[in-house]
Amino acid sequence: MIHESIEEFLAALPRSGALIGLDLGTKTIGVAVTDGLRRIATPLLTIRRTKFTEDAARLRAITAERGLVGIVLGLPRNMDGSEGPRAQSTRAFARNLSQVLPLPIGYWDERLSTVAAERALIEADTSRKRRAEVIDHVAAGYILQGVLDRLDWLGRKRNA
């Protein structure tokens, strides 16, 4: 099931279990995962996109191997908050994915996630070639960590 708000998505998840975060591009899908306690997001890999069925099969295999319980898709909004063709494409991907992978799906505003990932890789003195190889799954890590930080904030707010 697809959830529009991150709060609805988080409420639909079981109390524990790892999540997968996706940075969906036109040519690649950046993939990151969390630990089971949902404290840390770790960049995992970049999938070269082919056909949807093949991409979905790869994602299904990753979720099964790791026992993942939810999917976070970075939603590429424009800087003014509006949604353009890339956001519509991401929503279509989510609808199709929900048909073949029955896990809760949530969106996270991914504005500037690639910029932050690029900056971190430059600060780590990563070569241009290596940055090109890892940028998508590092960006997925930033997206997923944003969700984890929100989850942590909501938990602290509830307990206050």
Secondary structure, DSSP 8 states (H G I E B T S, - for coil): -EESSHHHHHHHS-SS--EEEEEE-SSEEEEEEE-TTS--EEEEEEEE---HHHHHHHHHHHHHHHT--EEEEEE-B-TTS-B-HHHHHHHHHHHHHHHHS-S-EEEEE-TTHHHHHHHHHHHTT--HHHHHHHHHHHHHHHHHHHHHHHHHHHHHHHH-
